[in-house]
Amino acid sequence: MDNRLRDLRREAEALLERIAAAEVATPGLLRPVADVQELAGHYILEIELPGVRPGEVQIYSQRDCVVVEGIKPSPELPKMPPRIPFGLQGSTPSSMTPVSYQCLERQYGPFRRIFSLPGPCDLSQTRAELSGGILTVIIPTLTEDRRSRRFTIQISTRPPAARPAGGDL
């Protein structure tokens, strides 16, 4: 019986890895850049999310992964009165026209990142903070494996501050 359960678990883990890989490759989803480090008994995820507010991002656990997803809203494009070509000054357009951009490089829309954690961690004690366009998720590591539980992680806000020196969190 042990072998069958082990095989079933291996198949389930392989399926979850394929699902995670498919989510990463999903067209139309933004993939914000991130850094992942292990420091002082914690995994630290830092994800760039400029312009995203706490209500526009969710963090949750899924087996041995942490999922960060949400939407980066598109700013309302400014409007200006239309230019009236010389000789047509008598006409008065009734609406505003969008500003004409020469370059528009920033991306907006839904995003998702799935972070596979290398070892057991205490997701119930995970903290997250969104400050200065960087979402920092701090996950304590464990010696005992409790990764099959799902936890919702709350996001707090505060003004950007320098990271503490010496690895103190």
Backbone as CSV, one residue per row, in Angstrom:
resi,resn,N_x,N_y,N_z,CA_x,CA_y,CA_z,C_x,C_y,C_z
1,MET,0.820,-1.194,0.000,0.000,0.000,0.000,0.866,1.261,0.000
2,ASP,1.987,1.235,0.731,2.881,2.384,0.790,3.382,2.784,-0.591
3,ASN,3.749,1.804,-1.408,4.265,2.104,-2.744,3.216,2.778,-3.613
4,ARG,1.964,2.309,-3.528,0.901,2.920,-4.333,0.657,4.365,-3.915
5,LEU,0.664,4.637,-2.617,0.481,6.014,-2.139,1.643,6.898,-2.571
6,ARG,2.841,6.367,-2.492,4.018,7.127,-2.920,3.939,7.434,-4.421
7,ASP,3.532,6.444,-5.214,3.392,6.658,-6.655,2.299,7.676,-6.961
8,LEU,1.193,7.587,-6.242,0.100,8.541,-6.436,0.557,9.956,-6.074
9,ARG,1.292,10.071,-4.984,1.804,11.394,-4.587,2.761,11.939,-5.643
10,ARG,3.640,11.099,-6.157,4.594,11.516,-7.194,3.841,11.997,-8.441
11,GLU,2.794,11.268,-8.839,1.992,11.677,-10.002,1.282,13.002,-9.745
12,ALA,0.733,13.171,-8.542,0.046,14.428,-8.198,1.021,15.599,-8.220
13,GLU,2.208,15.414,-7.688,3.208,16.480,-7.687,3.642,16.830,-9.110
14,ALA,3.795,15.823,-9.959,4.159,16.075,-11.359,3.044,16.842,-12.068
15,LEU,1.797,16.498,-11.781,0.669,17.218,-12.374,0.643,18.670,-11.914
16,LEU,0.869,18.918,-10.627,0.901,20.292,-10.121,2.035,21.088,-10.759
17,GLU,3.175,20.459,-10.975,4.285,21.145,-11.645,3.920,21.504,-13.075
18,ARG,3.219,20.596,-13.781,2.793,20.901,-15.156,1.776,22.027,-15.169
19,ILE,0.866,22.040,-14.189,-0.121,23.123,-14.105,0.586,24.447,-13.850
20,ALA,1.537,24.455,-12.930,2.285,25.679,-12.631,3.039,26.168,-13.861
21,ALA,3.648,25.256,-14.618,4.375,25.647,-15.833,3.415,26.214,-16.867
22,ALA,2.233,25.651,-16.983,1.250,26.158,-17.947,0.768,27.541,-17.549
23,GLU,0.613,27.778,-16.246,0.173,29.096,-15.793,1.212,30.156,-16.107
24,VAL,2.487,29.798,-15.979,3.557,30.756,-16.272,3.520,31.123,-17.742
25,ALA,3.212,30.165,-18.604,3.245,30.392,-20.040,1.913,30.889,-20.592
26,THR,0.952,31.204,-19.733,-0.355,31.634,-20.204,-0.268,32.979,-20.907
27,PRO,-0.672,33.042,-22.177,-0.634,34.317,-22.886,-1.568,35.326,-22.228
28,GLY,-1.165,36.569,-22.229,-1.992,37.625,-21.657,-1.726,37.889,-20.188
29,LEU,-1.016,36.977,-19.517,-0.685,37.204,-18.112,0.684,37.861,-18.015
30,LEU,0.750,38.931,-17.244,2.033,39.560,-16.987,2.813,38.696,-16.009
31,ARG,4.110,38.776,-16.063,4.963,38.012,-15.155,5.932,38.991,-14.494
32,PRO,5.516,39.582,-13.351,6.392,40.561,-12.700,7.715,39.927,-12.282
33,VAL,8.776,40.731,-12.339,10.096,40.222,-11.957,10.182,40.092,-10.444
34,ALA,11.001,39.145,-10.001,11.079,38.860,-8.570,12.457,38.344,-8.196
35,ASP,12.788,38.492,-6.932,13.977,37.909,-6.335,13.507,36.994,-5.205
36,VAL,14.155,35.856,-5.048,13.851,34.926,-3.957,15.170,34.624,-3.258
37,GLN,15.162,34.779,-1.933,16.377,34.486,-1.178,16.017,33.776,0.121
38,GLU,17.001,33.117,0.687,16.848,32.482,1.992,17.767,33.231,2.934
39,LEU,17.200,33.730,4.039,17.970,34.554,4.960,17.440,34.368,6.371
40,ALA,18.302,34.062,7.309,17.976,33.979,8.737,16.735,33.130,9.009
41,GLY,16.664,31.939,8.391,15.547,31.033,8.638,14.245,31.462,7.979
42,HIS,14.336,32.244,6.911,13.154,32.710,6.178,13.415,32.636,4.680
43,TYR,12.339,32.406,3.921,12.388,32.631,2.481,11.836,34.037,2.286
44,ILE,12.509,34.826,1.469,12.069,36.200,1.222,11.826,36.355,-0.272
45,LEU,10.587,36.687,-0.623,10.209,36.951,-2.007,10.049,38.456,-2.154
46,GLU,10.664,39.034,-3.162,10.487,40.449,-3.467,10.027,40.537,-4.917
47,ILE,8.810,41.040,-5.100,8.196,41.084,-6.418,7.928,42.542,-6.782
48,GLU,8.345,42.951,-7.979,8.108,44.323,-8.437,6.669,44.462,-8.916
49,LEU,5.913,45.340,-8.245,4.521,45.587,-8.606,4.222,47.086,-8.571
50,PRO,4.922,47.884,-9.373,4.662,49.328,-9.336,3.244,49.646,-9.775
51,GLY,2.617,50.550,-9.039,1.267,50.975,-9.378,0.163,50.058,-8.887
52,VAL,0.512,48.957,-8.218,-0.481,48.015,-7.721,-0.759,48.317,-6.256
53,ARG,-2.041,48.374,-5.880,-2.437,48.620,-4.492,-2.759,47.285,-3.818
54,PRO,-2.755,47.250,-2.473,-2.994,45.980,-1.764,-4.278,45.265,-2.178
55,GLY,-5.347,45.984,-2.481,-6.591,45.334,-2.880,-6.547,44.721,-4.266
56,GLU,-5.481,44.964,-5.012,-5.372,44.468,-6.385,-4.441,43.260,-6.503
57,VAL,-3.973,42.757,-5.367,-3.075,41.598,-5.373,-3.506,40.624,-4.272
58,GLN,-3.379,39.336,-4.563,-3.679,38.283,-3.596,-2.456,37.374,-3.485
59,ILE,-2.250,36.863,-2.285,-1.174,35.900,-2.048,-1.803,34.715,-1.334
60,TYR,-1.530,33.521,-1.836,-2.036,32.329,-1.151,-1.091,31.163,-1.403
61,SER,-1.241,30.140,-0.578,-0.411,28.950,-0.729,-1.170,27.902,-1.513
62,GLN,-0.411,27.106,-2.240,-0.980,25.995,-2.997,0.052,24.878,-2.954
63,ARG,-0.182,23.906,-2.091,0.792,22.842,-1.800,2.114,23.443,-1.361
64,ASP,3.195,23.198,-2.075,4.488,23.742,-1.651,4.844,24.998,-2.443
65,CYS,3.838,25.702,-2.907,4.053,26.925,-3.689,3.338,28.105,-3.037
66,VAL,3.859,29.299,-3.308,3.175,30.531,-2.942,2.785,31.192,-4.256
67,VAL,1.506,31.554,-4.366,0.982,32.160,-5.583,0.721,33.637,-5.307
68,VAL,1.232,34.493,-6.179,0.985,35.935,-6.117,0.283,36.285,-7.414
69,GLU,-0.946,36.782,-7.302,-1.688,37.125,-8.510,-2.552,38.342,-8.271
70,GLY,-2.907,38.986,-9.343,-3.750,40.167,-9.243,-3.845,40.857,-10.579
71,ILE,-4.076,42.156,-10.504,-4.197,42.941,-11.720,-3.496,44.273,-11.528
72,LYS,-2.730,44.651,-12.524,-2.089,45.967,-12.531,-2.986,46.845,-13.392
73,PRO,-3.717,47.758,-12.734,-4.699,48.536,-13.492,-4.041,49.531,-14.439
74,SER,-4.664,49.682,-15.570,-4.188,50.651,-16.548,-4.621,52.039,-16.083
75,PRO,-3.703,52.983,-16.085,-4.112,54.328,-15.681,-5.034,54.922,-16.736
76,GLU,-5.911,55.787,-16.276,-6.772,56.453,-17.241,-5.903,57.411,-18.035
77,LEU,-5.933,57.251,-19.334,-5.107,58.101,-20.180,-5.637,59.527,-20.139
78,PRO,-4.749,60.490,-19.985,-5.208,61.877,-19.933,-5.809,62.304,-21.263
79,LYS,-6.714,63.260,-21.181,-7.348,63.781,-22.387,-7.031,65.261,-22.501
80,MET,-7.020,65.756,-23.711,-6.773,67.171,-23.938,-7.693,67.645,-25.047
81,PRO,-7.935,68.935,-25.108,-8.780,69.421,-26.192,-8.128,69.111,-27.532
82,PRO,-8.922,68.769,-28.541,-8.345,68.444,-29.843,-7.700,69.665,-30.473
83,ARG,-6.644,69.405,-31.244,-6.016,70.475,-32.002,-6.877,70.767,-33.218
84,ILE,-7.156,72.010,-33.404,-7.950,72.403,-34.562,-6.990,72.917,-35.625
85,PRO,-6.934,72.249,-36.777,-6.009,72.693,-37.816,-6.308,74.126,-38.268
86,PHE,-5.259,74.776,-38.721,-5.387,76.148,-39.188,-6.440,76.211,-40.294
87,GLY,-7.302,77.183,-40.202,-8.346,77.348,-41.207,-9.662,76.727,-40.797
88,LEU,-9.683,75.942,-39.689,-10.931,75.322,-39.224,-11.321,75.862,-37.857
89,GLN,-10.881,77.065,-37.511,-11.135,77.618,-36.190,-12.624,77.774,-35.898
90,GLY,-13.455,77.830,-36.890,-14.886,78.010,-36.659,-15.559,76.771,-36.105
91,SER,-14.978,75.581,-36.305,-15.623,74.366,-35.812,-15.253,74.150,-34.350
92,THR,-16.174,73.642,-33.559,-15.935,73.398,-32.134,-16.283,71.950,-31.816
93,PRO,-15.283,71.100,-31.715,-15.556,69.704,-31.368,-16.173,69.621,-29.980
94,SER,-17.072,68.673,-29.792,-17.808,68.570,-28.534,-17.127,67.648,-27.524
95,SER,-16.118,66.906,-27.919,-15.511,65.959,-26.980,-14.006,66.175,-26.880
96,MET,-13.457,65.591,-25.854,-12.008,65.621,-25.651,-11.415,64.423,-26.395
97,THR,-10.190,64.546,-26.831,-9.525,63.443,-27.528,-8.361,62.947,-26.680
98,PRO,-8.005,61.654,-26.824,-6.887,61.136,-26.036,-5.573,61.794,-26.444
99,VAL,-4.670,61.839,-25.472,-3.331,62.342,-25.741,-2.646,61.358,-26.688
100,SER,-1.839,61.852,-27.575,-1.108,61.012,-28.510,0.249,60.673,-27.901
101,TYR,0.484,59.385,-27.603,1.744,58.948,-27.015,2.754,58.640,-28.112
102,GLN,3.994,58.950,-27.862,5.078,58.601,-28.767,5.680,57.254,-28.386
103,CYS,5.556,56.892,-27.108,6.109,55.633,-26.615,5.251,55.193,-25.428
104,LEU,4.812,53.962,-25.419,3.991,53.427,-24.329,4.511,52.022,-24.032
105,GLU,5.435,51.896,-23.054,6.131,50.636,-22.797,5.636,49.874,-21.578
106,ARG,5.032,50.562,-20.626,4.617,49.861,-19.411,3.463,48.919,-19.728
107,GLN,3.414,47.811,-18.995,2.382,46.811,-19.230,1.364,46.838,-18.099
108,TYR,0.126,46.565,-18.454,-0.970,46.549,-17.498,-1.811,45.311,-17.752
109,GLY,-2.522,44.886,-16.714,-3.409,43.740,-16.855,-3.173,42.724,-15.760
110,PRO,-3.740,41.530,-15.938,-3.607,40.492,-14.913,-2.184,39.932,-14.867
111,PHE,-1.761,39.548,-13.658,-0.441,38.952,-13.479,-0.540,37.779,-12.536
112,ARG,0.442,36.878,-12.634,0.527,35.737,-11.722,1.968,35.258,-11.685
113,ARG,2.436,34.986,-10.481,3.732,34.329,-10.282,3.506,33.206,-9.291
114,ILE,4.096,32.074,-9.565,4.030,30.918,-8.675,5.452,30.599,-8.243
115,PHE,5.664,30.611,-6.932,6.991,30.372,-6.380,6.987,29.022,-5.675
116,SER,7.797,28.110,-6.172,7.947,26.808,-5.543,8.971,26.949,-4.424
117,LEU,8.563,26.607,-3.217,9.451,26.753,-2.070,10.314,25.502,-1.932
118,PRO,11.611,25.684,-1.722,12.513,24.542,-1.710,12.388,23.636,-0.494
119,GLY,11.765,24.099,0.573,11.657,23.272,1.767,10.417,23.635,2.558
120,PRO,10.171,22.907,3.632,8.988,23.182,4.440,9.062,24.563,5.089
121,CYS,7.906,25.197,5.197,7.849,26.525,5.799,6.525,26.700,6.525
122,ASP,6.456,27.717,7.368,5.270,27.985,8.166,4.452,29.085,7.493
123,LEU,3.572,28.690,6.582,2.777,29.673,5.848,1.794,30.414,6.748
124,SER,1.455,29.842,7.896,0.537,30.540,8.811,1.209,31.756,9.447
125,GLN,2.539,31.807,9.440,3.270,32.941,10.020,3.862,33.856,8.941
126,THR,3.416,33.693,7.719,3.930,34.497,6.609,3.449,35.926,6.732
127,ARG,4.358,36.854,6.420,4.020,38.281,6.421,4.247,38.821,5.023
128,ALA,3.439,39.812,4.653,3.616,40.450,3.348,3.426,41.946,3.510
129,GLU,4.228,42.683,2.759,4.148,44.144,2.816,4.332,44.691,1.407
130,LEU,3.502,45.640,1.042,3.606,46.301,-0.248,4.021,47.733,0.009
131,SER,5.228,48.074,-0.408,5.771,49.397,-0.132,6.706,49.806,-1.267
132,GLY,6.517,51.008,-1.772,7.395,51.523,-2.815,7.371,50.706,-4.095
133,GLY,6.244,50.050,-4.398,6.134,49.249,-5.612,6.755,47.869,-5.509
134,ILE,7.220,47.491,-4.314,7.809,46.165,-4.092,6.951,45.410,-3.083
135,LEU,6.493,44.225,-3.476,5.784,43.341,-2.558,6.824,42.414,-1.951
136,THR,6.980,42.470,-0.623,7.920,41.610,0.090,7.118,40.586,0.879
137,VAL,7.397,39.320,0.639,6.727,38.224,1.337,7.806,37.491,2.128
138,ILE,7.609,37.391,3.453,8.585,36.762,4.340,7.949,35.502,4.920
139,ILE,8.568,34.354,4.627,8.009,33.056,4.994,9.001,32.324,5.895
140,PRO,8.644,32.086,7.174,9.557,31.349,8.060,9.712,29.892,7.609
141,THR,10.914,29.376,7.686,11.151,27.970,7.347,10.831,27.096,8.555
142,LEU,10.625,25.797,8.313,10.283,24.826,9.358,11.157,23.589,9.232
143,THR,11.235,22.865,10.320,11.880,21.558,10.248,10.837,20.489,9.947
144,GLU,9.569,20.745,10.297,8.464,19.816,10.050,7.687,20.303,8.826
145,ASP,7.236,19.389,7.979,6.554,19.740,6.731,5.046,19.915,6.941
146,ARG,4.547,21.167,6.767,3.106,21.455,6.856,2.623,22.106,5.567
147,ARG,3.257,21.817,4.446,2.977,22.531,3.206,1.640,22.197,2.568
148,SER,0.942,21.170,3.008,-0.316,20.822,2.358,-1.463,21.729,2.789
149,ARG,-1.269,22.571,3.802,-2.312,23.489,4.252,-2.355,24.724,3.363
150,ARG,-3.542,25.355,3.264,-3.681,26.595,2.490,-3.938,27.743,3.462
151,PHE,-3.224,28.842,3.270,-3.370,30.029,4.101,-3.506,31.240,3.196
152,THR,-4.351,32.185,3.607,-4.421,33.474,2.930,-3.484,34.408,3.670
153,ILE,-2.719,35.203,2.935,-1.708,36.071,3.526,-2.142,37.512,3.345
154,GLN,-2.246,38.245,4.433,-2.666,39.641,4.402,-1.503,40.526,3.988
155,ILE,-1.811,41.660,3.343,-0.793,42.604,2.881,-0.963,43.900,3.660
156,SER,0.144,44.413,4.202,0.106,45.692,4.909,0.818,46.737,4.069
157,THR,0.614,47.993,4.409,1.300,49.066,3.697,1.983,49.967,4.706
158,ARG,3.072,50.571,4.272,3.746,51.591,5.046,4.702,52.290,4.084
159,PRO,5.169,53.464,4.453,6.073,54.183,3.543,7.340,53.380,3.292
160,PRO,7.954,53.546,2.099,9.190,52.817,1.811,10.253,53.136,2.858
161,ALA,10.943,52.116,3.267,12.020,52.296,4.265,13.189,51.416,3.854
162,ALA,14.349,51.746,4.348,15.526,50.945,4.057,15.400,49.594,4.731
163,ARG,15.899,48.560,4.096,15.890,47.225,4.698,16.883,47.185,5.840
164,PRO,16.559,46.497,6.913,17.485,46.425,8.040,18.775,45.714,7.643
165,ALA,19.871,46.172,8.195,21.170,45.557,7.929,21.351,44.334,8.794
166,GLY,22.167,43.437,8.363,22.517,42.280,9.181,21.498,41.155,9.150
167,GLY,20.524,41.214,8.258,19.560,40.116,8.117,18.442,40.142,9.143
168,ASP,18.320,41.201,9.964,17.210,41.254,10.920,15.922,41.555,10.189
169,LEU,14.886,40.815,10.489,13.588,41.013,9.872,12.660,41.499,10.932
